[in-house]
Amino acid sequence: MSEHRAGSAAVSGSAAGRGSARLSADARGILRQALPPARRLWGAIALGALSALSAVALLGVSAWLITRAAEQPPIMYLTAAVVGVRAFALGRAFFRYLERLAGHDAAFRQLPGIRTALYTRLVPLAPDGLRGRAAGGVEVGAGRARGDGDLLSRLADDVDDLQNHALRVVQPLATSAVVVLVSVVAAFLVLPEAGAVLLLTLAGAAVVGTLINRWAAGSAERSIAPLRADLSARILDLVRSADVLTAFGALGSAQRGVTDASDRLTRAVRRRAAGLGLTAAAVSVLAGGATLLGLVAGIPALGDGRIDGPQLAVVALLPLAVFEVFGMVPTALGAWRQVRTSAERIAATAPAELPSGVPVDRSEALPLAADGVPEVRLEGVSAHWPDDEGVDVLRDVDLVLRPGERVLLTGPTGAGKTALAHLLVRFIDYDGRYTIGGVEARDARQDDVRRIVGLCEQQPFLFDADLRQNLLFARDTATDDELLAVLDRVGLGDWARSRVGLDTPLGERGALVSGGQAQRIALARALLADFPVLVVDEPTANVDPGAADLVVRDILRTAAEDGRTVLLISHTEVPRDLITRTAHLRAGTLTTAA
């Protein structure tokens, strides 16, 4: 919670600078993936161009019709223009609807693929490679936007922002380019001076509008995603830690932090809206200037007889319609800043190239099948946490786990015991040799390794669901009788029956059960998964001393009944009759074994 303390918060210069920095290769790949296939994208662009051209043609034909009708010619000279007005009015709305339908459909179809690819990238990183991965270098307040809230923001809000790459960047720019080209050519055909005026004013509008938008809204657009992530992180911290904050009288401070984060996000959104308003105002002023300059160029031509009155009306009013479409260009460039910020944040969370220390399946990975309980052997193994290359947490570890052994691993805090547990289940990579039944672990599929070597973590994760659902994900084919049987084996059968059986709610992160019950539920899941080799990391860390001995005894007794291998990591003493031998880890080195 200290990372999200309230205070005067601002997005760091490094975060703001990313808007003008060069896009990373990962971010470019994400943006390419966000674009729909060419058939869908160009279809939406064509419909948008038809809608915009209909709007321009509607104003041009209307101006010609009104002016020509004022001359009171025979009605037959106006019929075609009347039909044109009706056709372009209907076409404008019709093509606009189809463009919205096609564009949004194409953009929305890309989002599931982006999320799937993002999850696919995150899976090898979890859990240890995700440490600090959500920070992204964005400083907010006294700390940094980190944690689950920021990661959730990247998975949800930032991915959603990518739809704007096609809808509010590519399509408006392509549509505007088509409309400007056609309109300038048409103006040149009517009066070359009018075409030149229109082209110059449009170029001026592009430069002025872009500069104003960047000055007034640029920093706000780049800061919205990080500020939104900071707000999500603070809200998540507040909801999760409400009981602790209340107990220590810090709830008010946390609530003020959420309010401050919300205020900062609101101010950024308002700054962006103000910037968009100033941009629109500047483009409108230049549209009026284009109309005035069109009249300045057209009146002498009218006097020379090169154009007539209806054509002068078209020359004067055509820029208004063109600028209405062209006004999307500065806005699209502003949307681009926000889209690229989201792409960079996603790329920073799940890079295509995995960091050092994260295991990954090799292209030639072999299946690993376990017949019975295999021997697990470590020879000269060293390892480090992901993104912490050069700082080995394990050094030249030699360890053999023979079938059916129950080995106790001890050592002081920080000795590397949890790192060893994570190495065995391939959460982190290693140097040296690690074999399972004689097969090198790095040459096998990682999922196969984890089907043989299972981990009961120090703080087992319990879903906010009932007891049944918290067991079924270990073996989804298990029947209720099998679930109750395994609960009996771990000493929870009577407890479950005294509640509402398998429908007993566990609460968020197991808030409705004790630490000992959580450990027993984790053991029940491990038994359902039927791991031949089981690594149990500090099962008594969150258990009162009276129940700790019972938990350890149940774990080792149950393992002995099945003949499975157990590596028990514990600070506390374990009865000698329950273990085969003891190993001691100190400063990353296995120093003693008995």
C-alpha positions as CSV (number, residue, x, y, z in Angstrom):
1,M,0.0,0.0,0.0
2,S,3.0,2.3,0.6
3,E,3.6,2.3,-3.2
4,H,0.3,4.1,-3.7
5,R,0.4,6.7,-0.9
6,A,-1.6,9.8,-1.6
7,G,0.2,13.0,-2.5
8,S,0.9,15.4,-5.3
9,A,1.3,13.0,-8.2
10,A,2.6,13.7,-11.7
11,V,3.6,11.6,-14.6
12,S,7.3,11.5,-14.9
13,G,9.2,13.1,-17.7
14,S,10.3,9.7,-18.9
15,A,6.7,8.7,-19.4
16,A,5.8,11.9,-21.2
17,G,8.9,11.6,-23.3
18,R,7.8,8.2,-24.6
19,G,5.2,10.0,-26.8
20,S,8.0,11.5,-28.9
21,A,10.4,8.6,-28.5
22,R,10.8,5.9,-31.2
23,L,8.4,3.0,-30.9
24,S,10.0,-0.3,-29.7
25,A,9.9,-3.3,-32.0
26,D,7.4,-5.0,-29.6
27,A,5.1,-2.0,-29.7
28,R,5.2,-1.8,-33.5
29,G,4.3,-5.5,-33.6
30,I,1.3,-4.9,-31.3
31,L,0.1,-2.0,-33.4
32,R,0.3,-4.1,-36.5
33,Q,-1.7,-6.8,-34.8
34,A,-4.3,-4.2,-33.8
35,L,-4.9,-3.4,-37.5
36,P,-7.7,-5.5,-39.1
37,P,-6.9,-7.5,-42.3
38,A,-6.5,-5.3,-45.4
39,R,-9.9,-6.5,-46.8
40,R,-11.8,-5.4,-43.8
41,L,-9.7,-2.2,-43.2
42,W,-9.9,-0.9,-46.7
43,G,-13.6,-1.7,-46.9
44,A,-14.2,0.5,-43.9
45,I,-12.0,3.2,-45.3
46,A,-13.8,3.1,-48.7
47,L,-17.2,3.4,-46.9
48,G,-15.9,6.3,-44.8
49,A,-14.5,8.1,-47.9
50,L,-17.9,7.6,-49.7
51,S,-19.7,9.1,-46.7
52,A,-17.3,12.1,-46.5
53,L,-17.4,12.7,-50.2
54,S,-21.2,12.6,-50.1
55,A,-21.1,15.3,-47.4
56,V,-18.8,17.5,-49.5
57,A,-20.8,16.9,-52.7
58,L,-24.0,17.6,-50.8
59,L,-22.8,21.1,-49.8
60,G,-21.4,21.8,-53.2
61,V,-24.5,20.7,-55.1
62,S,-26.7,22.5,-52.6
63,A,-24.8,25.7,-53.1
64,W,-25.0,25.4,-56.8
65,L,-28.8,24.6,-56.7
66,I,-29.7,27.5,-54.4
67,T,-27.7,30.0,-56.5
68,R,-28.9,28.7,-59.8
69,A,-32.5,28.5,-58.6
70,A,-32.3,32.2,-57.7
71,E,-31.8,32.9,-61.4
72,Q,-35.2,31.3,-62.0
73,P,-34.3,29.0,-64.9
74,P,-36.7,26.4,-66.3
75,I,-37.2,23.6,-63.8
76,M,-35.7,21.0,-66.1
77,Y,-32.3,22.7,-65.5
78,L,-32.6,22.0,-61.8
79,T,-33.9,18.5,-61.8
80,A,-30.5,16.8,-61.8
81,A,-29.3,19.0,-58.9
82,V,-32.4,18.2,-56.9
83,V,-31.9,14.5,-57.3
84,G,-28.2,14.9,-56.5
85,V,-29.0,16.7,-53.2
86,R,-31.4,13.9,-52.2
87,A,-28.9,11.2,-53.2
88,F,-26.0,12.8,-51.4
89,A,-28.0,13.4,-48.3
90,L,-29.1,9.8,-48.1
91,G,-25.7,8.6,-49.2
92,R,-24.0,10.5,-46.4
93,A,-26.0,8.8,-43.7
94,F,-26.1,5.4,-45.4
95,F,-22.4,5.1,-46.0
96,R,-21.6,6.6,-42.5
97,Y,-23.7,3.8,-40.9
98,L,-22.0,1.1,-43.0
99,E,-18.6,2.6,-42.3
100,R,-19.2,2.6,-38.5
101,L,-20.6,-0.9,-38.7
102,A,-17.7,-2.3,-40.8
103,G,-15.0,-0.3,-39.0
104,H,-16.0,-1.3,-35.5
105,D,-16.7,-4.9,-36.4
106,A,-13.2,-5.1,-37.9
107,A,-11.5,-3.4,-34.9
108,F,-13.4,-5.4,-32.3
109,R,-12.5,-8.7,-34.1
110,Q,-8.8,-7.9,-33.5
111,L,-9.1,-7.4,-29.7
112,P,-9.6,-11.1,-28.8
113,G,-6.5,-12.0,-30.8
114,I,-4.5,-9.3,-29.1
115,R,-5.6,-10.4,-25.6
116,T,-4.9,-14.0,-26.5
117,A,-1.4,-13.1,-27.7
118,L,-0.8,-11.0,-24.6
119,Y,-1.9,-13.9,-22.3
120,T,0.3,-16.3,-24.3
121,R,3.3,-14.0,-23.7
122,L,2.4,-13.6,-20.0
123,V,2.1,-17.4,-19.3
124,P,5.9,-18.1,-19.5
125,L,6.5,-15.0,-17.3
126,A,4.2,-16.1,-14.5
127,P,4.8,-16.0,-11.6
128,D,8.3,-14.8,-11.1
129,G,8.9,-13.1,-14.4
130,L,6.0,-10.7,-13.7
131,R,7.7,-9.1,-10.7
132,G,7.7,-5.4,-11.4
133,R,6.6,-6.0,-15.0
134,A,3.6,-3.6,-14.6
135,A,5.7,-0.6,-13.5
136,G,6.6,0.5,-17.0
137,G,8.7,3.3,-15.7
138,V,5.8,5.6,-14.9
139,E,6.2,7.5,-11.7
140,V,3.0,8.4,-9.9
141,G,3.2,10.3,-6.7
142,A,5.8,9.2,-4.3
143,G,6.0,5.7,-5.8
144,R,5.3,3.9,-9.0
145,A,2.1,2.5,-10.5
146,R,2.6,-1.2,-9.8
147,G,0.9,-4.3,-9.0
148,D,-2.3,-6.2,-10.0
149,G,-4.3,-3.0,-10.6
150,D,-1.8,-1.7,-13.1
151,L,-1.5,-5.1,-14.8
152,L,-5.3,-5.4,-15.0
153,S,-5.4,-1.9,-16.5
154,R,-3.0,-3.0,-19.2
155,L,-4.9,-6.2,-19.9
156,A,-8.2,-4.4,-20.2
157,D,-8.1,-0.7,-20.8
158,D,-4.9,-0.5,-22.8
159,V,-5.9,-3.3,-25.0
160,D,-9.3,-1.6,-25.5
161,D,-7.4,1.5,-26.5
162,L,-5.8,-0.3,-29.4
163,Q,-9.2,-0.4,-31.3
164,N,-8.6,3.3,-31.8
165,H,-5.6,2.6,-33.9
166,A,-7.9,1.6,-36.8
167,L,-11.0,3.6,-35.8
168,R,-9.5,7.0,-34.9
169,V,-6.1,7.0,-36.5
170,V,-5.8,5.0,-39.7
171,Q,-9.3,5.3,-41.0
172,P,-9.7,9.1,-40.4
173,L,-6.3,9.8,-41.9
174,A,-7.0,7.7,-45.0
175,T,-10.5,9.1,-45.4
176,S,-9.2,12.7,-45.1
177,A,-6.5,12.0,-47.6
178,V,-9.0,10.7,-50.2
179,V,-11.5,13.6,-49.6
180,V,-8.8,16.3,-49.7
181,L,-7.3,14.9,-53.0
182,V,-10.7,14.7,-54.7
183,S,-11.9,18.1,-53.4
184,V,-8.7,20.0,-54.3
185,V,-8.8,18.4,-57.8
186,A,-12.4,19.5,-58.2
187,A,-11.7,23.0,-57.0
188,F,-8.8,23.2,-59.5
189,L,-11.1,22.2,-62.3
190,V,-13.6,24.9,-61.4
191,L,-11.0,27.6,-60.7
192,P,-7.3,27.0,-60.4
193,E,-6.8,29.9,-57.9
194,A,-9.5,28.3,-55.7
195,G,-7.8,25.0,-55.8
196,A,-4.5,26.5,-54.7
197,V,-6.2,28.5,-51.9
198,L,-7.9,25.3,-50.7
199,L,-4.7,23.3,-50.8
200,L,-2.6,26.0,-48.9
201,T,-5.2,26.5,-46.2
202,L,-5.6,22.8,-45.7
203,A,-1.8,22.5,-45.3
204,G,-1.8,25.4,-42.8
205,A,-4.7,23.8,-40.9
206,A,-2.7,20.5,-40.7
207,V,0.3,22.2,-39.2
208,V,-1.5,24.6,-36.9
209,G,-4.0,22.1,-35.7
210,T,-1.3,19.5,-35.0
211,L,0.8,22.0,-33.1
212,I,-2.1,23.3,-31.0
213,N,-3.2,19.8,-30.3
214,R,0.2,18.7,-29.2
215,W,0.7,21.8,-27.1
216,A,-2.7,21.7,-25.4
217,A,-3.4,18.0,-25.2
218,G,-0.2,16.0,-25.9
219,S,1.0,15.5,-22.4
220,A,-2.6,14.8,-21.2
221,E,-3.1,12.1,-23.9
222,R,0.2,10.4,-22.9
223,S,-0.6,10.5,-19.2
224,I,-4.2,9.2,-19.3
225,A,-3.2,5.5,-19.5
226,P,-0.7,5.6,-16.6
227,L,-3.0,7.7,-14.4
228,R,-5.9,5.3,-15.2
229,A,-3.6,2.4,-14.1
230,D,-2.6,4.2,-10.9
231,L,-6.3,4.7,-10.1
232,S,-7.0,1.0,-10.7
233,A,-4.1,0.0,-8.5
234,R,-5.2,2.3,-5.6
235,I,-8.8,1.1,-5.8
236,L,-7.7,-2.5,-5.8
237,D,-5.4,-2.0,-2.9
238,L,-8.2,-0.2,-1.0
239,V,-10.7,-3.0,-1.6
240,R,-8.3,-5.8,-0.8
241,S,-6.8,-4.2,2.3
242,A,-9.9,-2.5,3.7
243,D,-9.8,-4.6,6.9
244,V,-6.1,-3.9,7.6
245,L,-6.5,-0.2,6.8
246,T,-9.4,0.1,9.1
247,A,-7.6,-1.7,11.9
248,F,-4.6,0.7,11.7
249,G,-6.7,3.8,11.1
250,A,-5.4,4.3,7.6
251,L,-8.6,3.9,5.7
252,G,-9.2,7.6,5.4
253,S,-5.7,8.2,4.0
254,A,-6.2,5.4,1.4
255,Q,-9.6,6.9,0.4
256,R,-8.0,10.3,-0.1
257,G,-5.4,8.6,-2.2
258,V,-8.1,7.1,-4.5
259,T,-9.8,10.5,-4.6
260,D,-6.5,12.3,-5.5
261,A,-5.8,9.7,-8.2
262,S,-9.3,10.1,-9.6
263,D,-8.9,13.9,-9.6
264,R,-5.6,13.7,-11.5
265,L,-7.1,11.4,-14.1
266,T,-10.1,13.8,-14.4
267,R,-7.8,16.8,-14.9
268,A,-5.9,14.9,-17.6
269,V,-9.1,14.0,-19.4
270,R,-10.3,17.6,-19.2
271,R,-7.0,18.9,-20.5
272,R,-7.3,16.6,-23.5
273,A,-10.9,17.7,-24.1
274,A,-9.8,21.3,-23.9
275,G,-7.0,20.6,-26.4
276,L,-9.4,19.0,-28.7
277,G,-11.7,22.0,-28.4
278,L,-8.9,24.4,-29.2
279,T,-7.9,22.3,-32.2
280,A,-11.4,22.3,-33.5
281,A,-11.6,26.0,-33.0
282,A,-8.4,26.6,-34.9
283,V,-9.6,24.4,-37.8
284,S,-12.9,26.3,-37.9
285,V,-11.2,29.6,-38.1
286,L,-9.0,28.4,-40.9
287,A,-12.1,27.0,-42.6
288,G,-13.6,30.5,-42.5
289,G,-10.4,31.9,-43.8
290,A,-10.5,29.5,-46.7
291,T,-14.0,30.6,-47.6
292,L,-13.0,34.2,-47.5
293,L,-9.9,33.6,-49.6
294,G,-12.0,31.6,-52.0
295,L,-14.3,34.6,-52.4
296,V,-11.2,36.9,-52.9
297,A,-10.0,34.6,-55.7
298,G,-13.4,33.9,-57.2
299,I,-14.9,37.4,-57.4
300,P,-12.3,38.6,-60.0
301,A,-12.8,35.4,-61.9
302,L,-16.6,36.1,-61.9
303,G,-15.9,39.5,-63.3
304,D,-13.7,38.1,-66.0
305,G,-16.4,35.6,-67.0
306,R,-14.3,32.6,-66.2
307,I,-16.9,31.3,-63.7
308,D,-20.6,32.1,-63.2
309,G,-22.5,32.8,-60.0
310,P,-23.4,29.2,-59.0
311,Q,-19.7,28.2,-59.5
312,L,-18.6,31.1,-57.2
313,A,-21.0,29.8,-54.6
314,V,-19.4,26.3,-54.9
315,V,-15.9,27.8,-54.7
316,A,-16.8,29.8,-51.5
317,L,-18.7,27.0,-49.7
318,L,-16.7,23.9,-50.7
319,P,-13.9,24.6,-48.1
320,L,-16.5,24.4,-45.2
321,A,-17.4,20.8,-46.1
322,V,-13.8,19.8,-46.8
323,F,-12.6,21.3,-43.5
324,E,-15.3,19.5,-41.6
325,V,-13.8,16.2,-42.8
326,F,-10.2,17.4,-42.5
327,G,-10.8,18.3,-38.9
328,M,-10.3,14.6,-38.1
329,V,-6.6,14.9,-38.9
330,P,-5.3,16.7,-35.8
331,T,-7.6,14.6,-33.7
332,A,-6.3,11.4,-35.2
333,L,-2.7,12.5,-34.5
334,G,-3.8,13.1,-30.9
335,A,-5.4,9.6,-30.7
336,W,-2.2,8.2,-32.1
337,R,-0.3,9.5,-29.0
338,Q,-2.7,7.7,-26.7
339,V,-2.7,4.5,-28.8
340,R,1.1,4.3,-28.9
341,T,1.4,4.9,-25.2
342,S,-1.0,1.9,-24.6
343,A,1.0,-0.2,-27.1
344,E,4.3,0.6,-25.2
345,R,2.7,-0.2,-21.9
346,I,1.5,-3.6,-23.2
347,A,4.9,-4.3,-24.8
348,A,6.6,-3.5,-21.5
349,T,4.4,-5.9,-19.7
350,A,4.7,-8.8,-22.1
351,P,7.8,-8.5,-24.3
352,A,8.2,-10.8,-27.3
353,E,11.7,-11.6,-26.1
354,L,11.5,-13.2,-22.6
355,P,13.9,-11.8,-20.0
356,S,16.8,-13.8,-18.7
357,G,15.9,-16.4,-16.2
358,V,12.4,-17.2,-17.6
359,P,12.1,-20.8,-18.8
360,V,10.6,-21.4,-22.2
361,D,9.8,-24.5,-24.3
362,R,12.4,-25.2,-26.9
363,S,11.3,-25.9,-30.4
364,E,12.6,-29.4,-30.1
365,A,11.1,-30.0,-26.6
366,L,10.3,-33.6,-25.9
367,P,7.4,-35.1,-24.1
368,L,8.1,-36.2,-20.6
369,A,6.2,-39.2,-19.2
370,A,6.5,-40.5,-15.7
371,D,6.1,-44.2,-15.0
372,G,5.8,-44.3,-11.2
373,V,7.9,-41.9,-9.1
374,P,11.0,-40.7,-10.9
375,E,14.3,-39.7,-9.4
376,V,15.0,-36.0,-9.4
377,R,18.6,-34.9,-9.6
378,L,20.3,-31.5,-9.5
379,E,24.0,-31.3,-10.4
380,G,25.9,-28.0,-10.2
381,V,22.7,-26.0,-10.5
382,S,22.8,-22.2,-10.3
383,A,19.9,-19.9,-10.8
384,H,18.8,-16.2,-10.6
385,W,15.5,-14.5,-10.5
386,P,14.2,-13.1,-13.8
387,D,15.7,-9.7,-14.8
388,D,18.2,-10.1,-12.0
389,E,21.0,-11.6,-14.1
390,G,24.4,-11.7,-12.4
391,V,22.9,-12.2,-8.9
392,D,22.7,-15.9,-8.4
393,V,20.3,-16.9,-5.7
394,L,21.4,-20.5,-6.0
395,R,25.0,-21.6,-6.6
396,D,26.3,-25.0,-7.6
397,V,23.5,-26.9,-5.8
398,D,23.7,-30.7,-5.8
399,L,20.6,-32.5,-4.6
400,V,19.1,-36.0,-5.3
401,L,15.5,-36.8,-4.5
402,R,15.1,-40.6,-4.7
403,P,11.6,-42.2,-5.2
404,G,9.6,-42.2,-2.1
405,E,12.0,-40.0,-0.1
406,R,10.8,-37.3,2.3
407,V,13.5,-34.7,2.5
408,L,13.5,-31.7,4.8
409,L,15.1,-28.6,3.4
410,T,16.1,-25.9,6.0
411,G,17.9,-22.7,5.9
412,P,17.6,-19.0,7.1
413,T,15.4,-16.5,5.4
414,G,16.8,-15.4,2.0
415,A,18.9,-18.6,1.6
416,G,17.2,-19.5,-1.6
417,K,14.7,-22.1,-0.5
418,T,11.8,-20.7,-2.4
419,A,14.0,-20.2,-5.4
420,L,14.9,-23.9,-5.3
421,A,11.2,-24.8,-5.1
422,H,10.4,-22.5,-8.1
423,L,13.3,-24.0,-10.0
424,L,12.0,-27.5,-9.6
425,V,8.7,-26.6,-11.1
426,R,10.4,-24.5,-13.8
427,F,9.1,-21.1,-12.8
428,I,12.8,-19.9,-13.2
429,D,15.5,-21.1,-15.5
430,Y,18.8,-22.6,-14.3
431,D,22.4,-23.4,-15.3
432,G,23.8,-26.9,-14.7
433,R,21.9,-30.2,-14.9
434,Y,18.4,-30.9,-13.6
435,T,17.1,-34.3,-14.6
436,I,13.8,-36.1,-14.0
437,G,14.0,-39.8,-14.5
438,G,17.3,-39.2,-16.4
439,V,15.7,-36.6,-18.8
440,E,17.0,-33.1,-18.8
441,A,14.2,-30.7,-17.6
442,R,15.1,-27.9,-20.0
443,D,14.7,-30.4,-23.0
444,A,11.2,-31.4,-21.9
445,R,7.9,-29.6,-22.2
446,Q,7.4,-27.3,-19.2
447,D,3.9,-28.5,-18.7
448,D,5.1,-32.1,-18.6
449,V,7.6,-31.1,-15.9
450,R,4.8,-29.5,-13.8
451,R,2.6,-32.6,-14.2
452,I,5.3,-34.6,-12.4
453,V,6.7,-32.0,-10.0
454,G,4.0,-30.1,-8.1
455,L,4.3,-27.2,-5.7
456,C,2.3,-26.3,-2.6
457,E,3.2,-22.7,-2.1
458,Q,3.8,-20.9,1.1
459,Q,0.6,-18.8,0.6
460,P,-1.7,-21.0,-1.5
461,F,-4.1,-19.1,-3.7
462,L,-7.7,-19.8,-3.1
463,F,-10.3,-18.6,-5.5
464,D,-13.4,-16.6,-4.4
465,A,-15.6,-19.6,-5.0
466,D,-16.8,-22.6,-3.1
467,L,-14.7,-25.5,-1.9
468,R,-15.7,-27.7,-4.8
469,Q,-14.5,-25.2,-7.5
470,N,-11.2,-24.7,-5.6
471,L,-10.6,-28.4,-5.8
472,L,-11.9,-29.2,-9.3
473,F,-9.4,-27.1,-11.2
474,A,-6.7,-29.7,-10.0
475,R,-8.8,-32.5,-11.7
476,D,-11.9,-31.3,-13.4
477,T,-13.2,-34.9,-13.8
478,A,-13.3,-35.7,-10.1
479,T,-16.7,-36.6,-8.6
480,D,-18.1,-35.2,-5.4
481,D,-17.3,-38.5,-3.7
482,E,-13.7,-38.3,-4.8
483,L,-13.5,-34.7,-3.6
484,L,-14.8,-35.7,-0.1
485,A,-12.5,-38.6,0.0
486,V,-9.4,-36.5,-0.6
487,L,-10.7,-34.0,2.0
488,D,-10.9,-36.9,4.5
489,R,-7.3,-37.7,3.7
490,V,-6.1,-34.2,4.6
491,G,-8.2,-34.0,7.7
492,L,-10.9,-31.6,6.3
493,G,-13.7,-34.0,5.7
494,D,-15.5,-33.4,9.0
495,W,-14.9,-29.7,8.8
496,A,-16.6,-29.5,5.3
497,R,-19.5,-31.6,6.4
498,S,-20.1,-29.4,9.4
499,R,-20.6,-26.5,7.0
500,V,-22.4,-26.9,3.7
501,G,-20.1,-29.6,2.3
502,L,-18.5,-28.9,-1.0
503,D,-20.6,-25.7,-1.4
504,T,-18.7,-24.1,1.5
505,P,-17.6,-20.6,0.4
506,L,-13.9,-19.8,0.9
507,G,-14.0,-16.1,0.3
508,E,-11.6,-13.9,-1.7
509,R,-8.0,-15.4,-1.3
510,G,-9.4,-17.8,1.3
511,A,-10.5,-15.1,3.7
512,L,-13.1,-17.4,5.3
513,V,-10.7,-20.2,6.2
514,S,-7.7,-20.4,8.5
515,G,-4.1,-20.7,7.4
516,G,-4.0,-24.3,8.3
517,Q,-7.2,-25.1,6.4
518,A,-5.8,-23.2,3.4
519,Q,-2.6,-25.4,3.5
520,R,-4.7,-28.6,3.7
521,I,-6.9,-27.5,0.8
522,A,-3.7,-26.9,-1.2
523,L,-2.5,-30.4,-0.2
524,A,-5.9,-31.9,-1.3
525,R,-5.4,-30.2,-4.7
526,A,-1.9,-31.7,-5.0
527,L,-3.3,-35.1,-4.2
528,L,-6.0,-34.7,-6.8
529,A,-3.4,-33.7,-9.4
530,D,-1.5,-36.8,-8.4
531,F,2.0,-35.3,-8.5
532,P,4.7,-38.0,-8.2
533,V,7.0,-35.4,-6.7
534,L,5.7,-32.8,-4.3
535,V,7.5,-29.7,-3.2
536,V,5.9,-28.1,-0.1
537,D,7.1,-24.6,0.7
538,E,6.8,-23.4,4.3
539,P,3.4,-25.1,5.0
540,T,3.4,-23.8,8.6
541,A,4.3,-20.1,7.8
542,N,0.7,-18.9,8.3
543,V,-0.4,-21.6,10.8
544,D,-0.6,-21.3,14.6
545,P,2.0,-23.4,16.4
546,G,-0.7,-25.8,17.8
547,A,-1.8,-26.7,14.3
548,A,1.6,-26.6,12.5
549,D,2.7,-30.0,13.7
550,L,-0.5,-31.6,12.6
551,V,-0.3,-30.0,9.1
552,V,3.3,-31.2,8.7
553,R,2.4,-34.7,9.9
554,D,-0.6,-34.9,7.6
555,I,1.5,-33.8,4.6
556,L,4.3,-36.4,5.2
557,R,1.9,-39.2,6.2
558,T,-0.3,-38.7,3.2
559,A,2.8,-38.6,0.9
560,A,4.2,-41.8,2.5
561,E,0.9,-43.6,1.9
562,D,1.1,-43.0,-1.8
563,G,4.9,-43.5,-2.1
564,R,5.4,-40.1,-3.6
565,T,8.6,-38.0,-3.1
566,V,8.3,-35.0,-0.9
567,L,10.7,-32.0,-0.5
568,L,9.5,-30.2,2.6
569,I,10.8,-26.7,3.0
570,S,10.4,-25.5,6.6
571,H,11.9,-23.3,9.3
572,T,10.4,-25.4,12.1
573,E,11.5,-28.7,13.5
574,V,10.1,-31.8,12.0
575,P,10.0,-35.2,13.8
576,R,12.8,-37.3,12.6
577,D,10.6,-40.4,12.1
578,L,8.6,-38.5,9.4
579,I,11.6,-37.6,7.2
580,T,14.2,-39.6,5.3
581,R,17.0,-37.1,5.5
582,T,17.7,-33.3,5.9
583,A,19.4,-30.8,3.6
584,H,20.5,-27.3,4.7
585,L,20.7,-24.3,2.4
586,R,22.7,-21.2,3.2
587,A,23.4,-18.2,1.0
588,G,22.3,-20.2,-2.1
589,T,24.6,-23.1,-1.4
590,L,23.6,-26.6,-0.2
591,T,26.1,-26.9,2.7
592,T,25.0,-29.9,4.6
593,A,23.0,-33.1,3.9
594,A,22.3,-35.8,6.4
